[in-house]
Amino acid sequence: MTGRSEEIGERLGSVRERIAAACRAAGREPDEVSLVVVTKFFPASDVRILADLGVTDVAENRHQEAVEKSAVCADLGLRWHFVGGLQSNKAAAVTGYASVVQSVDRAKLLRPLARGAAEQERVLDVLVQVSLDGPDSRHRSGVAPDGLAALADAVAAQDDLALRGVMAVAPLGDDAGDAFDRLAELHRSVLADHPDATWRSAGMSGDLEAAVASGATHVRVGSAVLGSRPPVQ
């Protein structure tokens, strides 16, 4: 095993134990939480190491990088998640490699995503990204909570898209536990109309414990597994 393999293996083991400990504290089973490793800015060689270590789900947030990396790693059988801001003119192309798009935040994305999925002859899993920022803050990506129900309905109405649930990022400076509790409440409102939309993607390297405590089914972890991001070329 190379030095990099050992480093990633140790970090991955630590993150898996953090997830297991958080599940124990919350009275949940560890297999209720899926780890998605965010590989942006890291080389394809790291993705191969992750696959060798049993990782099945990886995420990217930049389309061009994802295209290149997923092509090099096509033999690994990984499930690729797109988690970044998505332009409507790139949406169809994302379906060429992504099995899951976690960052759907507006209805304009749905038609090109559905078209791309149809061209790939498969159904694309979709999460609606909801903003947890306060009403007086500048919203980052995510549909406002009062628009969540309508967007979820619109996703579910597309034949080539499957509404799997919701995704969010805890606002900077806010208590992550409070933020993820708000997401849990919003998710319950979606489940009332779409009982199969059971995925809740929340939590990253610094706040995954709070996300697990609030009921997250997926956590998106990058630096805690792969270390500090290399300089962007």
Backbone as JSON, one array per atom type, in Angstrom:
{
  "sequence": "MTGRSEEIGERLGSVRERIAAACRAAGREPDEVSLVVVTKFFPASDVRILADLGVTDVAENRHQEAVEKSAVCADLGLRWHFVGGLQSNKAAAVTGYASVVQSVDRAKLLRPLARGAAEQERVLDVLVQVSLDGPDSRHRSGVAPDGLAALADAVAAQDDLALRGVMAVAPLGDDAGDAFDRLAELHRSVLADHPDATWRSAGMSGDLEAAVASGATHVRVGSAVLGSRPPVQ",
  "N": [[0.85, -1.19, 0.0], [0.6, 2.18, -0.9], [2.01, 5.32, 0.34], [0.1, 7.36, 0.06], [-2.23, 5.85, -0.18], [-2.31, 4.69, 2.36], [-2.62, 7.0, 3.92], [-5.14, 7.99, 3.06], [-6.68, 5.76, 3.69], [-6.48, 5.71, 6.52], [-7.69, 8.17, 7.17], [-10.23, 7.77, 6.07], [-11.11, 5.62, 7.59], [-11.3, 6.89, 10.08], [-13.35, 8.75, 9.58], [-15.48, 7.04, 9.02], [-15.75, 5.85, 11.53], [-16.5, 8.1, 13.0], [-19.03, 8.54, 11.89], [-20.29, 6.15, 12.65], [-20.17, 6.41, 15.45], [-21.73, 8.7, 15.8], [-24.15, 7.72, 14.91], [-24.65, 5.76, 16.86], [-24.98, 7.41, 19.09], [-27.3, 8.67, 18.37], [-29.11, 6.67, 18.36], [-29.31, 5.18, 16.04], [-28.72, 2.94, 13.25], [-25.52, 2.29, 11.8], [-25.56, 1.68, 9.05], [-27.63, 3.17, 8.11], [-26.77, 5.56, 7.19], [-25.26, 6.96, 4.44], [-22.05, 7.4, 3.09], [-20.77, 9.91, 1.1], [-18.08, 10.7, -0.75], [-16.46, 13.67, -1.36], [-14.72, 14.59, -4.11], [-13.62, 16.74, -5.43], [-11.12, 18.66, -7.03], [-9.2, 16.81, -6.39], [-7.02, 14.19, -7.62], [-7.67, 11.64, -10.17], [-6.38, 9.35, -9.38], [-6.68, 9.3, -6.62], [-9.38, 8.78, -6.45], [-9.42, 6.17, -7.37], [-8.07, 4.91, -5.29], [-9.93, 5.3, -3.25], [-12.04, 3.72, -4.22], [-10.84, 1.2, -4.05], [-10.79, 0.99, -1.33], [-13.35, 0.54, -0.66], [-15.25, 2.54, -1.01], [-18.22, 3.65, -2.49], [-19.64, 5.79, -3.47], [-19.07, 8.9, -4.91], [-18.48, 12.45, -5.2], [-18.73, 15.39, -7.22], [-18.33, 18.89, -7.98], [-17.81, 20.53, -10.08], [-18.42, 20.76, -13.45], [-16.71, 20.25, -15.77], [-14.4, 19.13, -14.66], [-15.53, 16.89, -13.5], [-16.44, 15.48, -15.75], [-14.02, 14.7, -16.98], [-12.73, 13.23, -14.93], [-14.55, 11.2, -14.25], [-14.6, 9.79, -16.62], [-12.01, 8.7, -16.8], [-12.17, 7.02, -14.66], [-14.1, 5.19, -15.25], [-14.24, 2.44, -15.19], [-14.6, 1.63, -12.6], [-17.1, 1.38, -11.5], [-18.45, 3.22, -9.86], [-20.85, 5.29, -8.1], [-21.65, 8.38, -9.2], [-22.12, 11.59, -7.91], [-23.49, 14.77, -8.53], [-22.93, 17.82, -7.06], [-22.73, 20.53, -7.16], [-23.34, 24.02, -8.1], [-25.5, 24.34, -10.84], [-25.65, 25.01, -14.25], [-28.23, 25.71, -16.56], [-27.7, 25.19, -19.23], [-25.79, 23.25, -19.09], [-26.93, 21.15, -17.9], [-28.11, 18.85, -19.15], [-25.81, 17.55, -20.07], [-24.56, 16.76, -17.72], [-25.85, 14.46, -16.99], [-24.55, 12.51, -18.34], [-22.59, 11.32, -16.81], [-23.3, 11.47, -14.12], [-25.15, 9.79, -11.65], [-26.71, 10.77, -9.72], [-28.09, 13.91, -9.03], [-27.65, 16.31, -6.76], [-28.2, 18.95, -6.41], [-30.44, 20.41, -7.36], [-32.13, 23.3, -7.76], [-34.01, 24.88, -8.98], [-36.76, 25.16, -11.23], [-36.11, 25.45, -13.9], [-34.03, 23.77, -14.52], [-35.05, 21.25, -14.87], [-36.21, 20.25, -17.28], [-33.97, 20.03, -19.16], [-32.39, 18.22, -17.65], [-34.08, 15.99, -17.55], [-34.25, 15.44, -20.27], [-31.59, 14.74, -20.85], [-31.34, 12.47, -19.22], [-33.18, 10.78, -20.47], [-31.9, 10.43, -22.91], [-29.75, 8.97, -22.04], [-31.03, 6.72, -21.42], [-32.02, 6.06, -18.87], [-33.25, 6.54, -15.51], [-32.81, 9.49, -13.69], [-31.62, 10.14, -10.47], [-32.69, 12.59, -8.19], [-32.11, 15.25, -5.95], [-33.67, 17.87, -4.21], [-32.26, 20.93, -3.61], [-32.38, 22.9, -0.81], [-32.43, 26.14, 0.56], [-31.13, 27.08, 3.67], [-30.58, 29.49, 4.7], [-31.18, 32.55, 6.49], [-34.0, 34.89, 6.19], [-33.02, 37.45, 5.82], [-30.51, 37.26, 4.82], [-28.01, 36.9, 2.24], [-28.88, 34.66, -0.11], [-27.34, 31.57, -0.66], [-26.89, 28.86, -2.95], [-29.92, 27.09, -3.53], [-33.38, 26.41, -3.23], [-35.82, 28.6, -1.89], [-37.41, 27.96, 1.27], [-40.23, 28.27, 1.09], [-40.7, 27.69, -1.51], [-40.17, 25.06, -1.85], [-42.03, 22.88, -1.89], [-43.41, 23.17, -4.33], [-41.32, 22.89, -6.19], [-40.45, 20.29, -5.63], [-42.74, 18.88, -6.38], [-42.67, 19.43, -9.12], [-40.33, 18.13, -9.93], [-41.06, 15.47, -9.42], [-43.01, 15.15, -11.32], [-41.73, 14.72, -13.69], [-41.03, 12.27, -16.05], [-38.52, 11.04, -16.44], [-37.01, 11.6, -14.26], [-36.28, 10.95, -10.84], [-37.56, 11.81, -7.81], [-35.71, 11.9, -5.03], [-35.3, 13.08, -2.56], [-34.11, 15.6, -0.3], [-31.58, 18.17, -0.07], [-29.14, 20.08, 1.73], [-27.04, 22.78, 2.9], [-25.5, 23.74, 5.88], [-25.91, 27.04, 7.07], [-23.26, 29.45, 7.08], [-21.81, 30.32, 10.15], [-24.1, 29.8, 11.61], [-25.76, 27.67, 14.02], [-25.2, 24.35, 13.41], [-26.75, 22.16, 14.16], [-29.27, 23.28, 14.71], [-29.87, 24.23, 12.14], [-29.99, 21.84, 10.65], [-32.08, 20.6, 11.92], [-34.15, 22.24, 11.06], [-34.08, 21.57, 8.38], [-34.89, 18.9, 8.59], [-37.56, 19.21, 9.34], [-38.58, 20.48, 7.06], [-38.11, 18.44, 5.25], [-39.87, 16.48, 6.17], [-42.26, 17.64, 5.4], [-42.11, 17.4, 2.65], [-42.09, 14.62, 2.4], [-44.67, 14.03, 3.13], [-46.18, 14.4, 0.84], [-44.69, 13.01, -1.0], [-43.84, 10.1, -0.44], [-41.76, 8.37, -1.1], [-39.48, 9.86, -1.24], [-37.03, 9.7, 0.41], [-34.4, 10.36, 0.97], [-32.04, 12.36, 2.71], [-29.71, 14.66, 2.39], [-27.14, 15.93, 4.13], [-24.67, 17.67, 6.01], [-21.17, 17.85, 6.38], [-17.57, 17.69, 6.43], [-17.06, 19.08, 8.85], [-19.43, 19.08, 10.3], [-20.81, 16.69, 10.37], [-21.72, 15.06, 12.46], [-23.83, 16.5, 13.66], [-25.59, 16.46, 11.55], [-26.17, 13.7, 11.27], [-27.39, 13.29, 13.75], [-29.74, 14.68, 13.35], [-31.05, 13.16, 11.51], [-30.02, 12.73, 8.93], [-29.55, 10.99, 5.86], [-27.51, 10.82, 4.08], [-24.15, 11.88, 4.02], [-21.82, 14.35, 3.0], [-18.56, 14.3, 2.48], [-15.39, 15.69, 2.26], [-12.62, 16.97, 2.81], [-12.01, 15.78, 5.29], [-11.6, 13.16, 4.63], [-9.84, 13.18, 2.41], [-7.96, 15.12, 2.94], [-6.33, 18.4, 3.0], [-7.3, 20.49, 0.32], [-5.65, 20.36, -2.83], [-3.74, 22.97, -4.53], [-5.62, 24.89, -6.85], [-5.28, 24.38, -10.25]],
  "CA": [[0.0, 0.0, 0.0], [1.41, 3.39, -0.99], [1.81, 6.28, 1.41], [-1.18, 8.04, -0.13], [-3.28, 4.89, 0.15], [-2.36, 4.58, 3.82], [-3.17, 8.24, 4.46], [-6.58, 8.03, 2.8], [-7.28, 4.69, 4.46], [-6.59, 6.13, 7.92], [-8.69, 9.22, 7.25], [-11.53, 7.18, 5.78], [-11.49, 4.86, 8.77], [-11.7, 7.84, 11.12], [-14.67, 9.31, 9.24], [-16.48, 5.97, 9.21], [-15.97, 5.71, 12.96], [-17.3, 9.25, 13.42], [-20.41, 8.29, 11.49], [-20.81, 5.08, 13.5], [-20.36, 6.95, 16.8], [-22.88, 9.61, 15.75], [-25.34, 6.87, 14.81], [-24.89, 5.18, 18.19], [-25.49, 8.47, 19.97], [-28.66, 9.03, 17.93], [-29.94, 5.48, 18.35], [-29.49, 4.75, 14.66], [-27.76, 1.96, 12.75], [-24.55, 2.93, 10.89], [-25.9, 1.51, 7.64], [-28.67, 4.12, 7.74], [-26.12, 6.77, 6.69], [-24.34, 6.7, 3.33], [-20.94, 8.35, 2.94], [-20.43, 10.36, -0.25], [-16.79, 11.39, -0.63], [-16.35, 14.77, -2.33], [-13.37, 14.44, -4.66], [-13.26, 17.9, -6.26], [-9.73, 19.12, -7.01], [-8.28, 15.7, -6.15], [-6.8, 13.45, -8.87], [-8.35, 10.36, -10.39], [-5.68, 8.32, -8.62], [-7.31, 9.24, -5.3], [-10.67, 8.11, -6.63], [-9.13, 4.74, -7.45], [-7.77, 4.47, -3.93], [-11.21, 5.24, -2.53], [-12.77, 2.53, -4.68], [-10.16, 0.04, -3.47], [-11.1, 0.98, 0.11], [-14.77, 0.23, -0.48], [-16.15, 3.67, -1.25], [-19.08, 3.41, -3.66], [-20.26, 7.04, -3.92], [-18.19, 10.07, -4.91], [-19.19, 13.65, -5.65], [-18.0, 16.49, -7.84], [-19.17, 20.08, -8.11], [-17.46, 21.28, -11.29], [-18.8, 19.87, -14.55], [-15.62, 19.81, -16.63], [-13.55, 18.22, -13.88], [-16.28, 15.64, -13.32], [-16.43, 14.77, -17.03], [-12.71, 14.09, -17.2], [-12.39, 12.26, -13.89], [-15.44, 10.04, -14.34], [-14.2, 9.01, -17.8], [-10.81, 7.96, -16.44], [-12.51, 6.05, -13.62], [-15.35, 4.55, -15.67], [-14.2, 1.0, -14.93], [-14.69, 1.37, -11.16], [-18.48, 1.12, -11.1], [-18.85, 4.14, -8.81], [-22.01, 6.15, -8.28], [-21.2, 9.76, -9.18], [-23.1, 12.6, -7.5], [-23.15, 16.16, -8.82], [-23.39, 18.56, -5.87], [-22.44, 21.95, -7.33], [-24.27, 24.85, -8.84], [-25.68, 23.78, -12.17], [-26.19, 25.89, -15.28], [-29.23, 24.98, -17.33], [-27.13, 24.72, -20.51], [-24.9, 22.11, -18.82], [-27.68, 20.16, -17.14], [-28.25, 17.6, -19.89], [-24.51, 16.91, -20.16], [-24.23, 16.17, -16.42], [-26.43, 13.11, -16.9], [-23.66, 11.57, -18.99], [-21.78, 10.61, -15.82], [-23.89, 11.5, -12.79], [-26.33, 9.01, -11.34], [-27.48, 11.57, -8.78], [-27.85, 15.35, -8.97], [-28.14, 16.72, -5.44], [-28.25, 20.41, -6.3], [-31.51, 20.99, -8.17], [-32.69, 24.39, -6.97], [-34.97, 25.67, -9.75], [-37.49, 24.36, -12.21], [-35.5, 25.58, -15.22], [-33.09, 22.67, -14.73], [-35.71, 19.94, -14.94], [-36.4, 19.75, -18.65], [-32.72, 19.5, -19.71], [-31.98, 17.02, -16.92], [-34.92, 14.88, -18.01], [-33.85, 15.12, -21.64], [-30.33, 14.03, -20.78], [-31.59, 11.15, -18.66], [-33.83, 9.98, -21.5], [-30.87, 10.07, -23.89], [-28.93, 7.92, -21.42], [-31.94, 5.59, -21.23], [-32.14, 5.71, -17.46], [-33.88, 7.53, -14.66], [-31.83, 10.22, -12.9], [-32.0, 10.45, -9.1], [-32.61, 14.03, -7.97], [-32.42, 15.87, -4.66], [-33.93, 19.3, -4.26], [-31.45, 21.67, -2.66], [-33.15, 23.96, -0.16], [-31.6, 27.1, 1.3], [-31.42, 27.24, 5.09], [-30.19, 30.84, 5.1], [-32.26, 33.37, 7.01], [-34.64, 35.74, 5.19], [-32.29, 38.71, 5.62], [-29.17, 36.99, 4.33], [-27.88, 36.64, 0.81], [-29.04, 33.22, -0.28], [-26.5, 30.76, -1.52], [-27.72, 27.97, -3.76], [-31.02, 26.43, -2.84], [-34.69, 27.01, -3.33], [-36.33, 29.09, -0.61], [-38.31, 26.96, 1.85], [-41.62, 28.38, 0.64], [-40.81, 27.17, -2.87], [-39.73, 23.67, -1.88], [-43.09, 21.95, -2.26], [-43.69, 23.28, -5.76], [-40.21, 22.33, -6.95], [-40.51, 18.85, -5.44], [-43.82, 18.39, -7.25], [-42.23, 19.54, -10.51], [-39.39, 17.04, -10.17], [-41.8, 14.21, -9.43], [-43.84, 15.09, -12.52], [-40.89, 14.39, -14.85], [-40.93, 10.82, -16.18], [-37.14, 10.55, -16.45], [-36.37, 12.01, -13.02], [-36.84, 10.36, -9.62], [-37.36, 12.65, -6.64], [-35.2, 11.05, -3.95], [-35.31, 13.75, -1.28], [-33.67, 16.99, -0.19], [-30.19, 18.42, 0.3], [-28.89, 21.44, 2.2], [-25.77, 23.12, 3.54], [-25.72, 24.59, 7.05], [-25.41, 28.4, 6.84], [-22.05, 29.85, 7.8], [-22.04, 31.06, 11.38], [-25.28, 29.31, 12.32], [-25.63, 26.37, 14.68], [-25.52, 23.32, 12.42], [-27.85, 21.34, 14.65], [-30.53, 24.0, 14.48], [-30.1, 24.27, 10.7], [-30.39, 20.53, 10.16], [-33.43, 20.36, 12.44], [-35.07, 22.91, 10.13], [-34.14, 20.73, 7.18], [-35.7, 17.72, 8.9], [-38.96, 19.62, 9.3], [-38.91, 20.68, 5.65], [-38.12, 17.13, 4.6], [-41.12, 15.82, 6.54], [-43.34, 18.21, 4.59], [-41.99, 16.79, 1.32], [-42.47, 13.22, 2.52], [-46.13, 13.92, 3.22], [-46.69, 14.3, -0.53], [-43.83, 12.13, -1.8], [-43.31, 9.21, 0.6], [-40.54, 7.68, -1.53], [-38.36, 10.82, -1.27], [-36.54, 9.47, 1.76], [-33.01, 10.77, 1.17], [-31.77, 13.69, 3.25], [-28.27, 14.85, 2.29], [-26.75, 17.06, 4.98], [-23.47, 17.4, 6.8], [-19.89, 17.75, 5.7], [-16.48, 17.27, 7.32], [-17.09, 19.73, 10.15], [-20.71, 19.03, 11.01], [-21.54, 15.47, 10.04], [-22.39, 14.53, 13.66], [-25.11, 17.2, 13.8], [-26.46, 15.99, 10.48], [-26.63, 12.36, 11.63], [-28.32, 13.42, 14.87], [-31.02, 15.2, 12.88], [-31.69, 12.19, 10.63], [-29.48, 12.69, 7.57], [-29.29, 9.67, 5.28], [-26.27, 10.93, 3.31], [-23.24, 12.97, 4.39], [-20.9, 14.66, 1.91], [-17.32, 14.57, 3.2], [-14.22, 15.82, 1.4], [-11.31, 17.17, 3.41], [-11.76, 14.84, 6.38], [-11.14, 11.91, 4.03], [-8.76, 13.35, 1.45], [-6.99, 16.11, 3.39], [-6.46, 19.74, 2.44], [-7.39, 20.47, -1.15], [-4.46, 20.84, -3.54], [-3.98, 24.23, -5.22], [-6.34, 24.8, -8.13], [-4.39, 24.69, -11.37]],
  "C": [[0.88, 1.24, 0.0], [1.14, 4.31, 0.19], [0.48, 7.0, 1.29], [-2.34, 7.11, 0.21], [-3.43, 4.75, 1.67], [-3.0, 5.82, 4.43], [-4.68, 8.28, 4.28], [-7.29, 6.94, 3.6], [-7.48, 5.06, 5.92], [-7.68, 7.19, 8.08], [-10.1, 8.66, 7.04], [-12.02, 6.37, 6.98], [-11.97, 5.75, 9.9], [-13.09, 8.42, 10.85], [-15.76, 8.25, 9.42], [-16.77, 5.75, 10.68], [-16.76, 6.9, 13.5], [-18.77, 9.06, 13.08], [-21.03, 7.22, 12.39], [-21.09, 5.59, 14.91], [-21.57, 7.89, 16.85], [-24.17, 8.82, 15.65], [-25.67, 6.24, 16.16], [-25.5, 6.21, 19.12], [-26.94, 8.83, 19.64], [-29.6, 7.83, 17.94], [-30.25, 4.98, 16.96], [-28.45, 3.68, 14.32], [-26.8, 2.64, 11.77], [-24.92, 2.78, 9.42], [-27.07, 2.37, 7.19], [-28.09, 5.38, 7.1], [-25.1, 6.4, 5.62], [-23.29, 7.8, 3.27], [-20.71, 8.63, 1.47], [-19.15, 11.17, -0.13], [-16.67, 12.42, -1.75], [-14.91, 14.83, -2.81], [-12.92, 15.64, -5.5], [-11.83, 18.34, -5.95], [-8.72, 18.0, -6.74], [-8.18, 14.84, -7.41], [-7.59, 12.15, -8.95], [-7.67, 9.23, -9.61], [-6.25, 8.18, -7.2], [-8.66, 8.55, -5.38], [-10.47, 6.6, -6.7], [-8.8, 4.16, -6.07], [-9.06, 4.33, -3.13], [-12.0, 4.01, -2.92], [-12.16, 1.27, -4.09], [-10.49, -0.12, -1.98], [-12.59, 0.79, 0.37], [-15.73, 1.37, -0.63], [-16.93, 3.42, -2.54], [-19.64, 4.69, -4.26], [-19.26, 8.18, -3.8], [-18.93, 11.25, -5.53], [-18.23, 14.66, -6.24], [-18.93, 17.7, -7.91], [-18.77, 20.98, -9.26], [-17.6, 20.34, -12.48], [-17.59, 19.36, -15.34], [-14.69, 18.84, -15.91], [-14.24, 16.87, -13.73], [-16.29, 14.82, -14.6], [-15.12, 14.01, -17.19], [-12.43, 12.98, -16.19], [-13.26, 11.01, -14.0], [-15.08, 9.17, -15.54], [-12.99, 8.14, -17.49], [-11.12, 6.82, -15.47], [-13.76, 5.24, -13.97], [-15.4, 3.06, -15.33], [-14.47, 0.64, -13.47], [-16.1, 1.09, -10.68], [-18.98, 2.0, -9.97], [-20.17, 4.84, -9.15], [-21.54, 7.6, -8.12], [-22.36, 10.69, -8.85], [-22.6, 13.97, -7.98], [-23.76, 17.01, -7.72], [-23.19, 20.06, -6.01], [-23.55, 22.72, -8.0], [-24.32, 24.43, -10.29], [-26.29, 24.81, -13.11], [-27.15, 25.08, -16.15], [-28.67, 24.46, -18.65], [-26.14, 23.58, -20.34], [-25.67, 20.94, -18.22], [-27.78, 18.82, -17.87], [-26.92, 16.84, -19.92], [-24.12, 16.22, -18.85], [-24.75, 14.75, -16.32], [-25.56, 12.07, -17.6], [-22.81, 10.78, -18.01], [-22.45, 10.51, -14.45], [-25.11, 10.6, -12.69], [-27.28, 9.79, -10.44], [-27.1, 13.03, -8.96], [-28.5, 15.85, -7.69], [-28.5, 18.2, -5.37], [-29.3, 21.05, -7.21], [-32.23, 22.05, -7.33], [-33.68, 25.27, -7.73], [-35.55, 24.82, -10.87], [-36.86, 24.39, -13.6], [-34.55, 24.43, -15.53], [-33.78, 21.36, -15.12], [-35.83, 19.41, -16.35], [-35.07, 19.26, -19.25], [-32.2, 18.28, -18.96], [-32.78, 15.8, -17.39], [-34.55, 14.46, -19.43], [-32.55, 14.32, -21.65], [-30.51, 12.62, -20.24], [-32.23, 10.23, -19.7], [-32.82, 9.53, -22.56], [-29.96, 8.97, -23.36], [-29.73, 6.65, -21.15], [-31.95, 5.1, -19.78], [-32.83, 6.84, -16.72], [-32.8, 8.16, -13.77], [-32.38, 10.49, -11.5], [-31.72, 11.92, -8.81], [-32.92, 14.36, -6.51], [-32.68, 17.35, -4.89], [-33.1, 19.98, -3.2], [-32.25, 22.84, -2.12], [-32.2, 24.85, 0.63], [-32.08, 27.17, 2.75], [-31.01, 28.61, 5.6], [-31.41, 31.62, 5.57], [-32.81, 34.31, 5.95], [-33.88, 37.03, 4.89], [-30.88, 38.49, 5.08], [-29.18, 36.81, 2.83], [-27.9, 35.13, 0.6], [-27.92, 32.65, -1.14], [-27.43, 29.86, -2.34], [-28.8, 27.33, -2.91], [-32.32, 27.17, -3.04], [-35.11, 27.5, -1.95], [-37.33, 28.09, -0.05], [-39.75, 27.06, 1.35], [-41.81, 27.96, -0.81], [-40.48, 25.7, -2.99], [-40.82, 22.73, -2.38], [-43.36, 21.97, -3.76], [-42.57, 22.67, -6.59], [-40.18, 20.81, -6.81], [-41.59, 18.23, -6.33], [-43.39, 18.39, -8.71], [-41.23, 18.45, -10.86], [-40.15, 15.72, -10.33], [-42.64, 14.04, -10.69], [-43.06, 14.71, -13.77], [-40.67, 12.88, -14.91], [-39.51, 10.29, -16.04], [-36.33, 10.99, -15.23], [-37.06, 11.32, -11.85], [-36.53, 11.29, -8.45], [-36.96, 11.76, -5.48], [-35.24, 11.73, -2.59], [-34.79, 15.17, -1.37], [-32.2, 17.04, 0.21], [-30.07, 19.85, 0.8], [-27.5, 21.54, 2.79], [-26.08, 24.01, 4.73], [-25.15, 25.98, 6.78], [-24.17, 28.69, 7.67], [-22.41, 30.66, 9.03], [-23.25, 30.64, 12.17], [-24.96, 28.0, 13.03], [-26.09, 25.28, 13.72], [-26.69, 22.45, 12.87], [-29.19, 21.99, 14.42], [-30.88, 24.01, 12.99], [-30.61, 22.92, 10.19], [-31.74, 20.1, 10.75], [-34.47, 21.04, 11.56], [-35.22, 22.1, 8.85], [-35.01, 19.5, 7.42], [-37.19, 18.05, 8.83], [-39.42, 19.83, 7.86], [-39.01, 19.35, 4.92], [-39.42, 16.38, 4.93], [-42.29, 16.35, 5.71], [-43.32, 17.66, 3.17], [-42.47, 15.35, 1.36], [-43.98, 13.04, 2.61], [-46.76, 13.76, 1.85], [-45.93, 13.3, -1.38], [-43.14, 11.14, -0.86], [-42.07, 8.44, 0.2], [-39.31, 8.57, -1.52], [-37.65, 10.82, 0.08], [-35.12, 9.94, 2.02], [-32.94, 12.18, 1.74], [-30.26, 13.86, 3.31], [-27.89, 16.11, 3.05], [-25.5, 16.68, 5.73], [-22.25, 17.21, 5.94], [-18.82, 17.44, 6.75], [-16.64, 17.83, 8.73], [-18.37, 19.55, 10.94], [-21.51, 17.75, 10.74], [-22.27, 14.89, 11.25], [-23.76, 15.18, 13.86], [-26.09, 16.72, 12.74], [-27.02, 14.61, 10.79], [-27.65, 12.43, 12.76], [-29.7, 13.88, 14.42], [-31.71, 14.27, 11.88], [-31.18, 12.13, 9.21], [-29.27, 11.24, 7.13], [-28.01, 9.64, 4.47], [-25.45, 12.09, 3.88], [-22.21, 13.11, 3.29], [-19.58, 15.14, 2.53], [-16.15, 14.61, 2.22], [-12.93, 15.85, 2.17], [-11.02, 16.19, 4.55], [-11.28, 13.49, 5.88], [-9.87, 12.11, 3.21], [-7.71, 14.39, 1.86], [-7.25, 17.48, 2.76], [-6.45, 19.69, 0.93], [-6.11, 21.0, -1.78], [-4.76, 22.17, -4.22], [-4.68, 24.01, -6.56], [-5.41, 25.21, -9.25], [-5.08, 25.63, -12.35]]
}
